[in-house]
Amino acid sequence: MRNLKRQILAGPYLLWMAGFVLLPVGMILYYALTTTGGQFTTFNITSITASVHLKALFLSLKLALFCTAICLALSYPLAMILNSRKGKGSSLVVFIFILPMWMNFMLRILAWKMLLSNNGVINSILGFLGLPALDVLNTPSAVVFCMVYDFLPFMILPIYNAMSRIEKDVVEAAKDLGAGSLTVFFKIILPLTMPGVISGIIMVFVPALTSFAISDLLGGGKVLLIGNVIEQAFMQEYNWNLGSGLSLVLMVFVIASMALMNSHGEEGGAGIC
């Protein structure tokens, strides 16, 4: 009887998964492996080897890695500072970082487009101070900058949550046994926060790799990522087969990166002793 109730309660979730996960993935698989006439083909998948597609894919990987590395370099020290200041305004600082996420994603991108434009606020301030203007709009630097701004909270929160769960008694016991600050960090803090680091890396790398709106608005058509290629295949060329094939390849990259990071996270967690 209890199992029957659980199955009934799980019914809406199973319907949701079937309608919004399994069905879309099945459609992508179908279009990726067929032509417009419905015949089986692998051309849509192997088209990733075209020079323009490979260039867009490698650029996406490069910018996603840059974005993830910058977010990690900024988030880990900040999480350590916030964790050391528990009860002294740390909650307010975390709230400030989360606050921009409440604003529409497109509005944030458009706001940075206005700020980084040649006649924008930043260049106006630099000109008033007699400093040279910044010419970063429509460049990969502008795309990475906006990615870091948008995805930074996704790196900070899991790392901060992992650090906040570390008991002070563990750190104090290590110091009492003669461990120095570096030893405490590499032997205790870093291994215990590794699950949060892995989670943050995945939560930043995946959306950065698949992003197309940021490069479309801040790249000015000069920064072509694999997400832009897929978006153009669907929305401009109306070639759902090609778009699905490229999406399937990108999905493989995402799943492989997540599996790799999860495997390293499990190894790191197992080695805490």
URDALIN-V44121 format. One record per residue. N is the residue number from 1. BURIAL is I if it has 16 or more other ideal C-beta (glycine too) atoms within 10 Angstrom, else O. D_CENTER is the distance of its C-alpha to the mean C-alpha in Angstrom with 1 decimal. Layout:
BEGIN
n=N burial=BURIAL d_center=D_CENTER
n=N burial=BURIAL d_center=D_CENTER
END
This chain:
BEGIN
n=1 burial=O d_center=42.7
n=2 burial=O d_center=39.7
n=3 burial=O d_center=37.7
n=4 burial=O d_center=38.8
n=5 burial=O d_center=37.4
n=6 burial=O d_center=34.1
n=7 burial=O d_center=33.9
n=8 burial=O d_center=34.8
n=9 burial=O d_center=32.2
n=10 burial=O d_center=29.6
n=11 burial=O d_center=30.8
n=12 burial=O d_center=28.7
n=13 burial=O d_center=25.5
n=14 burial=O d_center=26.7
n=15 burial=O d_center=27.5
n=16 burial=O d_center=24.1
n=17 burial=O d_center=22.5
n=18 burial=O d_center=25.1
n=19 burial=O d_center=24.8
n=20 burial=O d_center=21.1
n=21 burial=O d_center=19.7
n=22 burial=O d_center=22.7
n=23 burial=O d_center=24.4
n=24 burial=O d_center=21.5
n=25 burial=O d_center=20.7
n=26 burial=O d_center=24.4
n=27 burial=O d_center=24.8
n=28 burial=I d_center=22.2
n=29 burial=O d_center=24.1
n=30 burial=O d_center=27.4
n=31 burial=I d_center=26.6
n=32 burial=I d_center=25.0
n=33 burial=I d_center=28.1
n=34 burial=I d_center=30.7
n=35 burial=O d_center=32.2
n=36 burial=O d_center=33.1
n=37 burial=O d_center=36.3
n=38 burial=O d_center=34.9
n=39 burial=O d_center=35.8
n=40 burial=O d_center=33.7
n=41 burial=I d_center=31.9
n=42 burial=O d_center=29.2
n=43 burial=O d_center=29.2
n=44 burial=I d_center=26.0
n=45 burial=I d_center=24.1
n=46 burial=O d_center=25.9
n=47 burial=I d_center=25.5
n=48 burial=I d_center=22.2
n=49 burial=O d_center=24.6
n=50 burial=O d_center=25.8
n=51 burial=O d_center=25.4
n=52 burial=O d_center=23.6
n=53 burial=I d_center=21.0
n=54 burial=O d_center=20.6
n=55 burial=O d_center=20.3
n=56 burial=I d_center=17.5
n=57 burial=I d_center=15.7
n=58 burial=O d_center=16.2
n=59 burial=I d_center=15.2
n=60 burial=I d_center=11.8
n=61 burial=I d_center=11.5
n=62 burial=O d_center=13.0
n=63 burial=I d_center=11.0
n=64 burial=I d_center=7.6
n=65 burial=O d_center=9.6
n=66 burial=I d_center=11.1
n=67 burial=I d_center=8.2
n=68 burial=I d_center=7.1
n=69 burial=O d_center=10.9
n=70 burial=I d_center=11.7
n=71 burial=I d_center=9.6
n=72 burial=I d_center=11.2
n=73 burial=O d_center=14.5
n=74 burial=O d_center=14.6
n=75 burial=I d_center=13.5
n=76 burial=I d_center=15.8
n=77 burial=O d_center=19.0
n=78 burial=I d_center=18.4
n=79 burial=I d_center=17.9
n=80 burial=I d_center=21.1
n=81 burial=O d_center=23.0
n=82 burial=I d_center=22.1
n=83 burial=I d_center=23.2
n=84 burial=O d_center=26.4
n=85 burial=O d_center=27.2
n=86 burial=O d_center=27.1
n=87 burial=O d_center=29.3
n=88 burial=O d_center=29.5
n=89 burial=O d_center=27.2
n=90 burial=I d_center=23.9
n=91 burial=O d_center=23.3
n=92 burial=O d_center=23.8
n=93 burial=I d_center=21.3
n=94 burial=I d_center=18.6
n=95 burial=O d_center=19.8
n=96 burial=O d_center=19.6
n=97 burial=I d_center=15.9
n=98 burial=O d_center=15.3
n=99 burial=O d_center=17.8
n=100 burial=O d_center=15.9
n=101 burial=O d_center=13.7
n=102 burial=O d_center=17.2
n=103 burial=O d_center=17.7
n=104 burial=O d_center=17.0
n=105 burial=O d_center=13.8
n=106 burial=O d_center=16.2
n=107 burial=O d_center=18.6
n=108 burial=I d_center=16.2
n=109 burial=I d_center=15.6
n=110 burial=O d_center=19.3
n=111 burial=I d_center=20.2
n=112 burial=I d_center=18.5
n=113 burial=I d_center=20.3
n=114 burial=O d_center=23.5
n=115 burial=O d_center=23.0
n=116 burial=I d_center=22.3
n=117 burial=I d_center=25.0
n=118 burial=O d_center=28.2
n=119 burial=O d_center=30.1
n=120 burial=I d_center=27.4
n=121 burial=O d_center=27.7
n=122 burial=O d_center=26.3
n=123 burial=I d_center=28.7
n=124 burial=O d_center=31.5
n=125 burial=O d_center=31.2
n=126 burial=O d_center=31.1
n=127 burial=O d_center=34.2
n=128 burial=O d_center=35.9
n=129 burial=O d_center=35.5
n=130 burial=O d_center=36.7
n=131 burial=O d_center=33.6
n=132 burial=O d_center=32.3
n=133 burial=O d_center=29.9
n=134 burial=O d_center=26.3
n=135 burial=O d_center=25.7
n=136 burial=I d_center=22.0
n=137 burial=I d_center=21.5
n=138 burial=I d_center=21.0
n=139 burial=I d_center=19.7
n=140 burial=I d_center=16.5
n=141 burial=I d_center=16.7
n=142 burial=I d_center=16.4
n=143 burial=I d_center=13.3
n=144 burial=I d_center=11.6
n=145 burial=I d_center=13.2
n=146 burial=I d_center=12.1
n=147 burial=I d_center=8.4
n=148 burial=I d_center=9.1
n=149 burial=I d_center=11.2
n=150 burial=I d_center=9.1
n=151 burial=I d_center=6.0
n=152 burial=I d_center=8.7
n=153 burial=I d_center=10.1
n=154 burial=I d_center=7.5
n=155 burial=I d_center=8.4
n=156 burial=I d_center=12.0
n=157 burial=I d_center=13.0
n=158 burial=I d_center=12.8
n=159 burial=I d_center=14.3
n=160 burial=I d_center=16.9
n=161 burial=I d_center=17.8
n=162 burial=I d_center=18.3
n=163 burial=I d_center=20.5
n=164 burial=O d_center=22.4
n=165 burial=O d_center=23.6
n=166 burial=O d_center=25.2
n=167 burial=O d_center=28.9
n=168 burial=O d_center=30.8
n=169 burial=O d_center=33.6
n=170 burial=O d_center=31.7
n=171 burial=I d_center=31.1
n=172 burial=O d_center=34.6
n=173 burial=O d_center=36.1
n=174 burial=I d_center=34.5
n=175 burial=O d_center=35.9
n=176 burial=O d_center=39.2
n=177 burial=O d_center=39.3
n=178 burial=O d_center=39.0
n=179 burial=I d_center=35.3
n=180 burial=O d_center=34.2
n=181 burial=O d_center=31.0
n=182 burial=O d_center=29.3
n=183 burial=O d_center=30.5
n=184 burial=I d_center=29.2
n=185 burial=O d_center=25.8
n=186 burial=O d_center=25.4
n=187 burial=O d_center=27.4
n=188 burial=I d_center=26.5
n=189 burial=I d_center=23.6
n=190 burial=O d_center=21.1
n=191 burial=I d_center=21.9
n=192 burial=I d_center=21.9
n=193 burial=I d_center=18.5
n=194 burial=I d_center=16.9
n=195 burial=I d_center=15.8
n=196 burial=I d_center=13.9
n=197 burial=I d_center=12.4
n=198 burial=I d_center=11.5
n=199 burial=I d_center=10.0
n=200 burial=I d_center=7.9
n=201 burial=I d_center=6.9
n=202 burial=I d_center=6.1
n=203 burial=I d_center=4.4
n=204 burial=I d_center=2.0
n=205 burial=I d_center=3.6
n=206 burial=I d_center=4.3
n=207 burial=I d_center=3.9
n=208 burial=I d_center=4.6
n=209 burial=I d_center=7.1
n=210 burial=I d_center=8.5
n=211 burial=I d_center=8.8
n=212 burial=I d_center=12.5
n=213 burial=O d_center=13.7
n=214 burial=I d_center=12.7
n=215 burial=I d_center=14.4
n=216 burial=I d_center=17.1
n=217 burial=I d_center=18.1
n=218 burial=I d_center=17.6
n=219 burial=I d_center=18.3
n=220 burial=O d_center=21.6
n=221 burial=O d_center=21.7
n=222 burial=O d_center=21.8
n=223 burial=I d_center=18.2
n=224 burial=I d_center=17.9
n=225 burial=I d_center=14.7
n=226 burial=I d_center=14.9
n=227 burial=I d_center=13.5
n=228 burial=I d_center=16.4
n=229 burial=I d_center=18.8
n=230 burial=I d_center=18.0
n=231 burial=I d_center=18.3
n=232 burial=I d_center=21.6
n=233 burial=I d_center=22.9
n=234 burial=I d_center=22.7
n=235 burial=O d_center=23.6
n=236 burial=O d_center=25.8
n=237 burial=O d_center=27.4
n=238 burial=O d_center=27.4
n=239 burial=I d_center=27.0
n=240 burial=I d_center=25.2
n=241 burial=I d_center=26.2
n=242 burial=I d_center=24.5
n=243 burial=I d_center=21.4
n=244 burial=I d_center=21.3
n=245 burial=I d_center=22.1
n=246 burial=I d_center=19.2
n=247 burial=I d_center=16.8
n=248 burial=I d_center=18.3
n=249 burial=I d_center=17.7
n=250 burial=I d_center=14.0
n=251 burial=I d_center=14.0
n=252 burial=O d_center=15.8
n=253 burial=I d_center=13.4
n=254 burial=I d_center=10.5
n=255 burial=O d_center=13.2
n=256 burial=O d_center=14.6
n=257 burial=I d_center=11.6
n=258 burial=O d_center=11.2
n=259 burial=O d_center=15.0
n=260 burial=O d_center=15.2
n=261 burial=I d_center=13.1
n=262 burial=O d_center=15.0
n=263 burial=O d_center=18.2
n=264 burial=O d_center=17.8
n=265 burial=I d_center=17.0
n=266 burial=O d_center=20.2
n=267 burial=O d_center=22.2
n=268 burial=I d_center=21.2
n=269 burial=O d_center=22.2
n=270 burial=O d_center=25.4
n=271 burial=O d_center=26.4
n=272 burial=O d_center=26.7
n=273 burial=O d_center=30.4
END
